[in-house]
Amino acid sequence: MKRNTFLLVCLLSASCSIPKLSRSPLDFFAFLRIFTGTQFTGQTIGGVVSGLITNTSVTLTNGNDTITVSTDGNFTFPRKLNTGDLYNVNVTTNGVGLSCTIANAQGVVQNAPITNISITCGLGVGYYEVGVNITGITGTVDVQNNGADTISFSANGFQKFSIVQPTGSNYSVTISSQPAGTVCSFDNPSLTVGTVGATNVTVFITCVSGYIVGGNLFSFSSTDIGTSLINQKSYLRTFAGSFPTNNSGLGPAPGVAVMSTTSTVARFNNPSMMAADTNFLYVADTTNGVIRKIDKVSGITTIFAGGNSGGGTPCPGTLITNCLDGVGTAAQFNGPVGLTTNGNNLFVLENNGNRIRIVNLTTTSVSTLAGSGNNGSLDNTSGILASFSNPSWMTLHNGTFYIVDRGNCTIRTLNPTTTAVATIAGGVGLCSFANSPVGTNARFVSPIAIVGVGNYLYVSDVGAGGGYKIRRISLTGTNAVDTIAGDGVQASTDGIGTSAQFNDPHGLTTDGTNLFISEWLGHRIRHLNLTTNRVTTLVGSVSGYADNATGNGLLNFPGYIATDGQTIYIADQGNHAIRTLQPAELLQYTLDGNANDSIGTNHGNLIGAPNTTRDENGLSNGAYELDGTTQSIVSSSNVSQITDNLTISAWIHTSGKTTNQAVFYNGLGGTDGYGLVIESSGNLRISVGNLFSPASFMQVSPNRWTHVTMRRFAGSWQIFFNGKSDFIGYATNPITPTGTFKVGDDGNGSRFKGKISNVQFFNGALDDDAIQKLAIQVPSGLISYYPFNGNGKDFGNYSNDLSSFGVVATTTDRNGFPSSAYYFNGTSYFEKSNPNGLPIGGSSRSICAWFKSSSPVAQYIVSFGTAINSTASGLVILQPEVGMLGWNDEAKVIKEDFLNQWIHLCGVFDGTTAFVYENGTLRHSEGKSSWNTGISSTLNIGRLITPTGYFNGDIDDVRIYDRSLSISEIRAISGYYPTQTSVWNQTVASSSLKFFLLPESANFGAGGCNGGANCVYAWNDRSRNNLNLTQATASAQPIFNANILNGSPGIRFIGPDATYLSAACSTSLLSSANTIFVVYNDTEMSGSDGIFQNGAKLLYLPDGTPPNKLVSLFDLQLGNPPKVITSSTFSSTLGETILLTLDHNGTTGNIYKYGTSVAVTPSSGTAYNCALGDLSMGRYFWNVGIYPNNGDYLNGSIGDFLYFDQVLTPNDREIVECYLSSKYNLKLGHTCP
């Protein structure tokens, strides 16, 4: 076989030949061995490399054969050696700090591969590694050393930087990136920068979930808890320290700190700054000299660090009095006041010790970060060598510590890594006020607190000479300093920016959106919106101690404040307690198309399928209408078992009932709980189980939106109407509610009839101002709102509180509520200097007010802007016109006489066109692109912006909006009025309203009438048809009475005195079709009494068998009796105030009592004329005989009288009836549109 192979090779190879015999035989055998013996492969040379460090390698050489190895493991040279060959391997290191040794480097190749060459590497002498150990990681975290060498972590563990460093070299470890929602920080920041010694360096990093906001650990990057505390009102509660009774208790006493106790037993002694993480609140218990830790869920309070229990070591620095580093209670603090955290460590600012200390949250190990202990102002690149002077506050923002060095009146920075301390604002010892584009040129009077939001720091500055302000420092450029809130006056006044005032603003914190301010001498917590600079008081008023809502929650020198993004924490130093703020509102049913709870999940159940209707803001389907028998709204679960401080409110538009109506009730009526009921008279009572409070003095008028509130405060119940208190002095304690919360029902059969909207239930007794704010109709876009309930406060959004000039006296408002409007005497007025937020230029606006005047001269209701053509704005009466002010560029309309009558006037400007609304009716519109309202130096009510025009009369409910109101919104405010009917027209001849008398349109005075006072000598028609009635004979003059008809005005006609008012018969009142409305009473119930006559048309109370009185419309030309239409029994009660509606189309008709149709006996064939009488009110004129025997005179009173010359649609008729019902407190048999 071998031979055959040889021959085949020879045949295929052209170079193959038979060996020549002349060659050596060994040559032949060497050649032949290729084909006849085993082939030579050689032996490999290799081994193993171990101990390489990152970014290093070794180069191995064996003769001319070289390889480079960069990772631990086996290696093999590429060239093989023969048996018997020598090998000699050498090693060369590549990279900094690598040292290697080699074993088995030399030898002779035998019959097997060489595999035992061993290279063992490690750090060279004097070289060391820098490593990082990380825990708590949830994403990818990058860490750098010296700005270049990077490690990426995606899991907890230990890694080393690739570059090793020789002894004496510097290292600087930083966290270069971390995932959003994770806060990673060094356990000991001072160890992240240093010089490599004779050992490896390990830096420890701990990561926690959350965000650092305002020096606290949040679960979110920012929140807006201020909005909910404002909108839902704020409730002040004790969190730890003590829980005395809430009725103005004495508060907790100071006490020593104990290792661990419950929140109710824990005692503090002047608690100061706080810091929060996700689970705990840390408190600097200053006088006790310790840091306390409070479990936010259980309230368990422990000593976290401090106390000098033994084993501590003196702090570094030059002054080490009362300063020990150590673990937990072994450490000692010297006046700890400030706290901030990065989620891993707690940083403590010492006011007396002039240091910043660091406490690890896991180990409680306490060390010193900065401050020599000396009182001074020295900046230094080494924090231990820097000095401070009684620093008061510190915060962590964007990785830097900011410190208020109060004794130096400066703002300092501290780098947490390098510990370098620098000054960025203020001048050492230059304690005064100055803003400046350069931070170090600015001056602070006495700065206290600091917090960062975005690119700014905010500082509270106190003291006379420019303090009592909130200052702002830019973190860009040259650290410019300015003032964003406070005018330097020491007071507690809400407002916008520098129109607000602070009474010693002490503490600051942020939810990442806005600021919260604790006011030391004002005993308040304030909120500062950083978008609008609006300052709002959340809780507090006078000094005291009470867990309660808004201004009734009392504090005693609240010095420090903090938040975790969910709760506001307050160190109430005078009470030695930790307090919290939470939303006071427990439930809100807006009832805008559903009964859902807008605050939580306690949704209401609709009982009996009530219909939706228009609400108090004019919003379609914004309320529910309950039928008074089967319909109500019931919460799905119990609301609250509170029985002390509480507030419940609602908007109601009652239709009236003859029995009690429950507006709302918590519990079971007649058994337990509490609620608010309306009596048939319209008075309110508080129902407490089976007991009732005295009736309110004020009344709810039917078919008018009214805001009602029930409050229990310090054991006493109160009722509010439209934000005004009606104190009833009722102190009965309720039985704890056992049932659900009900709207329109008490669970015991007292059902509400009418519309109801926006029911709110609060924990705590809201203060009067907070209740007034609940009672704002159409709040959207409201700049300023003056309800004038005894003060000139602005309850809108810009706090333009008014000051009075001259005698501005309270008076009764349009609802009959006392001290709920203001009277201006023609020289007195209200004014706000430098008002905020008023419309300028051609911006949209609405300006509305109620007014009543007895003066015929030009008058000014509201004015602002400038005294240049087309640059003013407001409401004006320029006889004989009324409208919007423009300064020689008014939008106005000729008005009817409305002296002595409450009129609702609303001017609307949409940027192009001005609209004038009177009593909810559009009276005029015209283009006003010329308007360019100037920036006003004053806002005036009752006066022109220049002292050349005033107002004489009553003004109430003034509103200024930054938008155009809709007609539905305007009518929600104004209520019903006859001109809102579809048949009324601005053009008198085209209007169906032909005759309109109101008691307020009468002229009266002293005279010869019965009693000699308020003798009516003229009654003016306000339909603009000028059908004015008079009475020249003094003895025949009726009497004006301001409250004769259910508390509303009327004209009292005295039958025995034959009183009446008359004019010539008017053909405009002889229409065959008509609708007549009248409110009257009959105080005699005998004889036939005329109410209204015009020629042959007579509205008459004919004879009846008392007390069953009828009412008829006669055409005196007809046969006997000349009845057109007669009612069935109509009046059965002496002096009953009746709302009568009569319509007739010339053939048939209807008579309504309180809006409900009664049985009638109609006749047809009317042919009215003026031949048989004049136009008279209060009598039937026989046209024969001599006065007083020439007529049948009414013995009773007449209120409003209206005549339309056509039969009104049901909707139009109901509008008028609803107007009269509301005005005269009369219940209707139908709902209102």
Buried (B, 14 or more C-beta within 10 A) or exposed (E): EEEEEBEEEEEEEEEEEEEEEEEEEEEBEEEEEEEEEEEEEEBBBBBBBEBBBBBBBBBBBBBEBBBEBBEEEEBBBEEBBEEEBEBEBEBEBBBBBBBBEBEBBEBEBEEEBBBEBBBBBBBBEBBBBBBBBBBBBBBEBBBBBBEEBEBEBEEEEEBBBBBBBBEEBEBBBBBEEBEEEBBBBBBBBBBBBBEBEEEBBEBBBBBBBBBBBBBBBBBEEBBEBBBBBBEBBBBBBBBBBBBBEBEBBEBBEBBEBBEEBEBEBBBBBBBBBBBBBBEBBBBBBBBBBBBBBBBBEEBBBBBBBBBBBEEBBEBBBEBBEBBBBBBBBBBBBBBBBBBBBBBBBBBBBBBBBBBBBBBBBEEBBBBBBBBBBBBBBEBBEEBBBBBBBBBBBBBBBEEBBBBBBBBBBBBBBBBBBBBBBBBBBBBBEBBBBBBBEEBBBBBBBBBBBBBBBEEBBBBBBBBEEBBBBBBBBBBEEBBBBEBBBBBBEBEBBBBBBBBBBBBBBBBBBBBBBBBBBBBBBBBBBBBBBBEBBBBBBBBBBEBBBBBBBBBBBBBBBBBBBBBBBBBBBBBBBBBBBBBBBBBBBBBBBBBBEBBBBBBEEBBBEBBBEBEBBBBBBBBEBBBBBBBBEEBBBBBEEBBBEBBBBBBBBBBBBBBBBEEBBBBBBBBBBBBBBBBBBBBEBBBBBBBBBEBBBEBBBBBBBBBBBBBBBBBBBBEBBBBBBBBBBBEBEBEBEBBEBEBBBBBBBBBBEBBBBBBBBBBBBBBBBBBBBBBBBBBBBBBEBBBBBBBBBBBBBBBBBBBBBBEBBBEBBBBBBBBBBBBBBBBBBBBBBBBBEEBBBBBBEBBBBBBBBBBBBEBEEBBBBBBBBBBEEBBBBBBBBBEEBBBBBBBEBBBBBEBBBBBBBBBBBBBBBBBEBBBBBBBBBBBBBBEBEEBBBBEBEBBBBBBBBBEEBBBBBBBBBBBBBBBBBBBBBBBBBBBBBBBBBEBBEBEBEEBBBBBBBBBBBBBBEEBEBBEEEBBBBBBBBBBBBEBBBBBEBEBBBBBBBBEBBBBBBBBBBBBEBBBBBBBEBBEBBBBBBBBBBBBBBBBBBBBBBBBBBBBBBBBBBBEBEBBEBBBBBBBBBBEEEBBBBBBEBBBEEBBBBBBBBBBBBBEBBBBBBBBBEBEBEBBBEBEBBBEBBBBBBBBBBBBEEEEBEBBBBBBBBBBBBBBBBBBBEEEBBBBBBBBBBBBBBBBBEBBBB
